Amino acid sequence: MAANDYRGYLRNHMDMEQGGSRFQPPTQSTHRPLIFGTLAVMGLLQVASSVTILLHLTGYLREVDLSSAQPIEEVHSEPIIADPFKEIKKKERSRKKDPTPIAHLSVKTPMDFASTDPNVLTTVHWNQFHGTLKKVKYHDGRFVMEEQGLYYMYAKTCFRYAPDHASKKQDVSNVQLIQYIFHESHTQTKLKPVLLSKSGATFNFSDPKYNMYCVQQGRSVQLKQSDGLFVNVSNSWLLDPEPEGTYFGVFKLST
């Protein structure tokens, strides 16, 4: 009885081992196609996704470039190129419409300066038809300003004496040759000229043939509209009538 039970146990144990061998785990060869297929699909999906993202970004960047190119051209190119030329043209037009005040006149001839008294000052008159007058008026030996500003004035007067050609003999052993520049302000109730500058010297014209001396001076001065400038000299009878030697001028520096 016991022997039969033992043989039954052994038979059952062998049957179990044989039956268990039927369900062996699959080998690696059966999983490889599935793994490779899965990786291939994932790779294709990743490539497709990358291409889609790249195309989307490329299209977006082109839209940004196209939308931003026109404003940049309109905003920056025109002012940088066109504006300087516009400013230059405006300045040229303003200069043509508004010239700088300037005046330059030479001495007026013939002169009728007969006084030989050194204490008597004579106002020099200028030839308004031979010279330049722009935005400066001339009246009775005076420059009259049409607009206020800072001006530079200058004057040159030459004195000469030739005994052989003199109409009458005069004592020129100790003669004063002085040039004065005066300023008249239109705001004064009583017109009283103000001396701006003077220059000259005392000479002894001893040469029997020809004697000459020139005085030249200039300075800046602030002038108002309708203010006047004029030149006085002593011993005006010795004044040189040549326009190259005796002249008067003024021009505006700034406002």
C-alpha positions in Angstrom: 0.0 0.0 0.0 2.8 2.3 0.9 4.7 1.4 -2.2 1.7 2.2 -4.4 1.3 5.6 -2.8 5.0 6.4 -3.4 4.8 5.4 -7.1 1.7 7.6 -7.4 3.6 10.5 -5.9 6.5 10.1 -8.2 4.2 9.9 -11.2 2.4 12.9 -10.2 5.6 14.8 -9.6 7.0 13.9 -13.0 3.7 14.9 -14.7 3.9 18.3 -13.0 7.5 18.9 -14.1 6.6 17.9 -17.7 3.5 20.0 -17.7 5.4 23.0 -16.3 7.9 22.8 -19.1 5.2 23.6 -21.6 4.9 27.2 -20.4 8.5 28.3 -20.9 9.1 32.2 -21.0 9.5 33.6 -24.5 13.0 34.2 -25.7 14.6 37.5 -26.6 14.1 36.8 -30.3 10.4 37.2 -30.0 10.7 40.7 -28.4 13.2 42.3 -30.8 10.8 43.0 -33.7 8.3 44.6 -31.2 11.0 46.7 -29.6 12.5 47.8 -33.0 9.1 48.6 -34.3 8.2 50.7 -31.3 11.5 52.6 -31.5 11.0 53.2 -35.2 7.5 54.6 -34.6 8.7 56.8 -31.8 11.5 58.1 -34.0 9.2 58.9 -36.8 6.8 60.7 -34.5 9.7 62.7 -33.0 11.0 63.7 -36.5 7.5 64.7 -37.6 7.1 66.8 -34.4 10.4 68.5 -34.9 9.7 69.3 -38.5 6.3 70.7 -37.6 7.7 72.9 -34.9 10.5 74.1 -37.2 8.0 75.0 -40.0 5.8 76.8 -37.5 8.7 78.9 -36.1 10.0 79.7 -39.5 6.7 81.0 -40.7 6.3 83.0 -37.5 9.7 84.6 -37.9 9.0 85.5 -41.5 5.8 87.2 -40.4 7.6 89.2 -37.7 10.3 90.3 -40.2 7.7 91.3 -42.8 5.6 93.2 -40.3 8.6 95.0 -38.7 10.5 95.8 -41.9 8.2 98.5 -43.2 8.0 100.6 -39.9 11.7 100.5 -39.6 12.2 101.8 -43.1 9.5 104.5 -42.7 10.7 105.7 -39.3 14.5 105.7 -39.6 15.4 105.9 -43.3 13.5 109.1 -44.1 14.5 111.3 -41.2 18.2 110.3 -41.4 18.5 111.0 -45.1 15.9 113.7 -45.8 15.9 115.9 -42.7 19.5 117.2 -43.1 18.7 118.4 -46.6 15.5 120.0 -45.4 17.4 121.9 -42.7 20.1 123.1 -45.2 17.4 124.3 -47.6 15.6 126.1 -44.7 18.8 127.9 -43.7 19.5 128.9 -47.3 16.0 130.3 -47.7 16.3 132.2 -44.4 19.6 133.7 -45.4 18.2 134.9 -48.7 15.2 136.4 -46.9 17.1 137.8 -44.0 20.5 139.1 -45.1 23.1 140.1 -42.5 23.2 143.9 -41.9 26.4 145.3 -43.4 27.6 148.7 -44.6 30.8 149.9 -46.2 31.2 153.4 -47.9 34.2 155.4 -49.0 34.7 159.1 -48.5 32.5 161.5 -50.5 34.2 163.8 -52.9 34.6 166.7 -53.6 35.0 167.7 -50.0 34.5 171.2 -48.7 36.6 171.1 -45.5 38.1 174.6 -45.1 38.6 174.8 -41.3 42.2 174.7 -40.1 41.3 175.1 -36.5 42.5 171.9 -34.7 39.8 172.4 -32.1 37.0 172.1 -34.7 35.8 168.6 -35.4 34.2 167.9 -38.8 31.8 165.0 -39.6 33.0 163.0 -42.6 30.4 162.4 -45.3 30.4 159.2 -47.3 29.4 158.2 -50.8 26.2 156.2 -50.5 26.2 155.4 -54.2 29.7 153.7 -54.1 29.7 150.9 -51.6 27.4 148.5 -49.7 24.3 149.1 -47.7 22.3 146.1 -46.5 19.7 146.6 -43.7 21.7 149.7 -42.7 20.5 153.1 -43.7 22.7 156.2 -44.4 21.8 159.7 -43.5 23.9 162.9 -43.2 27.2 161.1 -42.6 25.6 158.5 -40.3 24.9 154.8 -40.4 21.5 154.1 -39.0 20.8 150.6 -37.8 17.6 148.8 -39.0 17.8 146.1 -36.3 19.4 145.7 -32.9 22.4 143.5 -32.2 26.1 143.3 -31.6 28.0 145.1 -34.4 31.6 145.5 -35.4 32.5 149.0 -36.7 35.7 150.2 -38.4 37.0 153.4 -39.9 40.1 154.5 -41.7 41.0 158.1 -42.5 44.2 159.3 -44.3 45.7 162.8 -44.1 48.2 164.1 -46.6 49.9 167.4 -47.3 52.0 168.3 -50.4 53.4 171.8 -50.1 54.0 172.1 -53.8 50.3 171.4 -54.6 48.7 173.1 -51.7 46.3 176.0 -52.6 47.6 177.9 -49.6 50.5 177.6 -47.3 49.6 176.4 -43.8 51.7 175.8 -40.7 51.9 172.0 -40.4 54.9 171.9 -38.0 52.7 170.7 -35.1 49.4 169.4 -36.5 46.9 167.1 -34.7 45.4 164.4 -36.8 42.7 162.7 -34.7 39.9 160.4 -35.7 36.7 160.0 -33.5 33.8 157.5 -33.8 30.6 158.5 -32.1 27.4 156.7 -31.2 24.0 158.3 -31.2 21.2 156.6 -29.3 17.6 157.3 -30.5 16.2 156.7 -27.0 17.7 159.9 -25.7 15.3 162.8 -25.3 18.1 165.2 -26.1 20.5 163.8 -28.8 23.9 163.7 -27.3 26.6 161.6 -29.1 28.7 159.3 -27.1 32.4 158.9 -28.0 33.2 155.2 -28.6 36.8 155.5 -29.6 39.5 157.8 -30.9 43.0 157.5 -32.4 45.6 159.7 -33.9 48.8 161.7 -33.3 50.5 165.0 -33.6 52.8 165.3 -36.6 55.4 167.6 -38.1 54.9 167.6 -41.8 58.3 168.7 -42.8 58.8 167.0 -46.1 58.7 169.7 -48.8 57.1 167.3 -51.4 54.7 164.9 -49.8 53.4 164.0 -46.2 50.9 161.4 -45.3 49.5 159.8 -42.2 46.6 157.2 -41.7 44.4 156.4 -38.7 42.6 153.1 -38.5 40.5 151.7 -35.7 37.6 149.3 -34.9 35.7 147.8 -32.1 32.4 145.9 -31.3 29.4 147.7 -29.9 25.9 146.8 -28.9 23.4 148.8 -30.9 19.6 149.2 -30.9 17.3 149.8 -33.8 17.6 153.4 -35.2 20.9 154.0 -33.4 23.5 155.9 -35.4 27.3 155.9 -35.9 29.4 158.6 -37.5 33.1 159.7 -37.8 34.6 163.0 -36.9 38.1 164.2 -37.7 40.3 167.2 -36.7 42.0 169.3 -39.4 39.7 168.0 -42.0 41.3 170.2 -44.7 44.1 167.6 -44.7 41.8 164.6 -45.3 42.8 162.4 -48.3 40.0 162.2 -50.8 41.0 158.8 -52.3 38.3 156.2 -51.5 41.0 153.5 -51.0 42.4 155.4 -48.0 39.3 156.8 -46.3 36.3 154.6 -45.6 33.8 153.6 -43.0 32.0 150.3 -42.3 29.9 148.2 -39.9 28.5 144.7 -39.9 26.4 142.7 -37.5 28.1 139.9 -35.4 25.1 138.5 -33.5 21.8 139.4 -31.9 
